[in-house]
Amino acid sequence: MRLGNEDVLARMNSPRVGNDEGYVLTDTNEDTLHLCKFTLDNPGHLEKLLHWEKWDMEEIALSPDGDSLSFTLNEGGITRLGIYYPKTQTYELIDSLPDGVIGSMSWLANDSFLFTMKTPTNPGDIWKYTVSTKKVERQTFIGQSETVGDYWREPELYSYKSFDGLEVPYFFYNQDGDQSKPAVIYVHGGPEAQSRAEYNPVLQYLVYKGFAVAVPNIRGSNGYGRTFLKLDDADKRLDAVADLASLAGALVDAHQVVPDKIGIMGRSYGGFMVLSALTQYPDLWAAGVDIVGMSNLKTFLTNTGVWRRYLREYEYGTLTEHSDFFEEKPRRSI
């Protein structure tokens, strides 16, 4: 069974099927992932039910009787939990939860479901929501620490204008709010991923040791729609590197961090971005840490598996068309 129009390029996430109809999240004919309905006898036709123009919907789960559909909405790296009612075509958002990341929704019965939740200060626990009473209950306290939990800090969500005016969001951690601190920029992997409001022990340790920490979602990150996601494709890759240089300046201007004490670190693709930032802007960084990151897109595409090369060339560019770009010398300056 193929969902949607086969001639339209679109993402399809979290399909769920009831008796004679189903639901799916897709960005068909839109920039962001939204909720659509389809019938089993006509899966090519998608009926749009619920859509936020700015944010992606992420996950859906259907109650056993099909009368309720739980969903999550990604608002800039923070999850909103909601319920959609197919019969009345209405929805409600649940506001009694802390800022964090929700996943793994599973209905217990027609009136309640479980989900997991992580926050910047909690590695993860199981929660329950009851539809009839609109009550949220935390079921486990595995992620709670009585010994070190008091040291963990919540970030604040900011944004800055990059070199070309693009608004780029970032989470900012600062233990005591003091200025004139050294800073670390932490770059997520992916590249089609997103830094979220969830627990990261490395970030918490850096904050505890006195660093200000910025965690950006530079262009090419997931969660902000297809247009934002594709802004770093192929020969636009260095624009994402320039986002990191612009962030360093924004940290000095907005948070008064020490200009010559800004480091950068990242893992996997984030490590590649670290190496790119060090190469393109060598005078900007006091230190750089590449954690298992590749160092050259051309050698990566040449030596990876054929199946993976096909997938990755869609993002990085092709060996046929972009080899010269992969070999370009650093050309930017601060």
N, C-alpha and C positions, 0 to 999 in steps of 0.2 A: 504494500500500500504506500503510495507516494502522496505526501501532504502538499497542498498548494500547487500553484502553477509552475510546471517544470521549466518554463522559460524565464522565470523571475529568480534572480539570485537572492537568497535570503537565509538567515539563520533560523533553525528550528530547535527549540529546547523544551524539555520537560513534558513530553506528550502524555496525556492521561485519557483513558477510554472508559466510558460508562456502558450502558446497555446498547443503544443504537447511535450514540454520538460521542464525540471526544473533544478534548481541549488541548491547546498547544500554545507555547510562547514563541512568537516569531517577529521579525522586523520586516516582514513582507510589506512593501509600499510605504514603509515608515523608517525613521532613523533609529528608533529604539524598540526593544523587545516588548511586545504587548500581548494580551490575552485574546485568542481567537477560538471559535468553535467550528467543528467540522462534523459531517455525518459519515457513517461508515460506507454508505452507498455512493457518496460523492465527496471523497476526501480532498479533491482538488480545489473545492470552493471553501475559502476561509471567511468566516463572519467575525468581524472585529467586535469585541465585547468591552474591553477595558484597556485604556491607553494613557500613559503619561508621556508627554512629548519630550521631557528632559531626561527621564530616568528609565533604565531597563527594569522590567520585571524579571525575576530570576528563577523562581521555582513555584510549582503548583502541586496540590494534592487534593484528590476528590474524595469526599465522604462516601461510605459504603452505599448509602441510599441515593447519592448523586445530587442531594439538595444543597450542599455546601461545598465550596471550593476554597481552600486556604491558599494564600499566595504570599510571596515576599517581593518587596520593592527595594531596589538598591538606590538609595538617595545619597550619592556621593561617597560611597564606601560604608554607609550606615544602613542597616536593614530595617525596613518597616514591615510589620506583619499585618495582613488583612484577610478578610473573608468576603468572597463573592457568592451571591445567591442567584443561581441561574434562572429560577422560576420568576423572580421579580426583577432580575437584571439590576440589582443594587449591590452595593458593597459598603464595608466599613473598615476603617483602619484602627488598629489596637495601639493605644498611646501609653499603656501602663508598663512598658518595658524599658530597661536601660539601653543606651546606645551600644550597639554591638553588631554581630553577624549571626544570622539565623540560617539553619539548614536542616536537612534530614527530617522533614515533616512526615508524620505517619498517624493516620486516624486510628483511634482506639475503638470508637463506635460512632454513631451518627452525630453525637453531641460533643465529642471531645477529640483532641489530637495532641500528640507529643511533638516536640522539636528540640533541637540542640541550639545552644546559644553561647557564643564567645564574646567577651568584651576585652578592651585593652588591659583590664585588671583581673580578668578571670579566664583561665585557659579553656573552660568549657563545662557546661552542665546541661542536664535535661530539664525541660520545662513542659507544662501542660496548660492547654487552653480549653475552657468549657464554653461552648457557643451560647447555650441558654442563659447562663449566669454572667457571661462576659468576664469571667474570672481567670486570671493568670496565676499559676502556682509553680514555684520552683520545686522540682522533685529531688534533685541531688545537689550536694555541696562538695563534690570531688575537687573542683577547681579552687576552692577557698583555702587560703593559707593563713594560719594564725601567726606564723613565725616571720614571714617576709612580705605578706600581703600589704602591710601598711607602707611599704616602700614603693609600691607600684603607683604609677601616675596615669591619669587620663590625658589624652591629647586634645588640642583644640583644632578645629578645621578652619583653614585659611585658604586664600588663593592669591595669585600674583599674576601680573601681565608679563608674558615672555617677550622675546626680542621682536616678534611680529604682532604683538597685541593680543595673542591668544591667552585666555584666562586659564590658568593651570592650578588645580587644587593641591593642597598638601596638608597632612596632619603634622602638628607641631607639638613636641613634648618639651617642657621646661619644668624641672622639679620645683623650683622655688620662685620662678618668675624673674630672677635676677638677669641683668644685662651684662655685657662685656664677658661673654662666655665663649669657649671654643664650641664648635658645632660639627655635627655629622649629618650628611645627607645619605639616606638609605634608599636604594633604588630596587624596586621589585623585579622579579624575573618575568618570564612569559615568552615574548613580550606582551601577548594579549592577556594580561592579567591585571590585577588591581590591588593596591594597598588598601587594607580595610581597617575598620575599628575593631581589631581583635588582638589578642595577647601575643606579644613577641618578646621572649626573654632577653634577646640580645639588645633590643631597643631599651627595655626597662633597665638593664644593667648599665648601659651607656648614660641614661638619664640619672641613675643613682650615683654614678661616678662624676657627675657634674657637667656633662655635655648637654647642650641643647640639641635636639634631634628633629630633623625635618624628613618627612616621608611623603614624597610627591607622587602624583599620578600624572606623569608627563604624557604628551601626545602619543597616541598609540595604545593607551591603557583601555581596558575594558570597563564597561559600566556607564559610559557617557554617550552611547549611541555609535552607530556605524561610521559617521563622518569623523568623529574624534578618533575612533579606532584605527582609521586608515591614514591618518595624517603623517605617519612615520614610515609608510610603505616604500620599499625599494630605495630610490635615490633621494627620498626625503628623510632618510635615517638621521642625518646630521642635524636636522631641525630639532629632533628629540634631545640630542646632545646639547644643543644650544639652550634648550629648556633648563637643563641642569645648571649651566653657567648663569642664566638669568635668575634662577632660584638663589644661587650664592649671593648675588647682589641684593635680592629681596630680603634675605635673612639679615644682612647688614643694615639695610634701610629700615625694615619693619621691626626687627627684634634686637638690633644693636649687638649682634654677635661680633667677635673679634675677626676682622677681615682676613688676617694672615693665619688664622687657626681654624680653617674649614676643611674637613676631611670628607671623603666620599667612599661608600662601600656598597656592595651588592652581590647577589648570588645568581649563578647561572646566567641568563640573559642580562640580569642586573650587573653581573660582573663584567660582561662585555661592555656595557654602558660606562662602567667605571674606567675601563681601559681606554675607551673612546674619549671620555671627558679628560683624562690625564694627557692623552695625545693631542687633542684639539686645543686644550686650554692648560698647558703645563704650569703656567705661573699662578694659576688660580687656587690650587689645592695644596694644603699642608701635608696631606697623606691620602693614600688610596688603597683600598682592600678589595681585591677581586677574589670571590669565593667560587671556585669551579666554573668560571666563566670562559667562554670561547674567546679567542683573540683575533680571529680573522674569518669573515663570512665566506670568503671564497674557498678557503681550505675546508671550512665546515661543510659547505654544500658539496664540495668535491668528494669528501670522504664519508659522508653520512649515507645511510641506506637509501636505495632508490625511492622507496615509498615515502620516506621522510623528506627527501629532497623535493619531491613533488609538492608536499604540503608546505614546506618552509619557503620555497621560492615564491609562493603566493604572497608571503609577507616580506621577505628580505630582498626580492629581486632574483632574476635568473642568471645562471652562468653565461647564457648566450647573450643576453642584452645588457648585463650590468657588471661584467667582469672588470671593465676599466674603472668603474666607480668604486668597486671593492678595493682597487689598488691605488686610489688617489692618495696623495700626500696630504697631511694636515694643512688646512687652508684658513682656519679661523683664528681670530685673535680677540682678546677681551678689550 
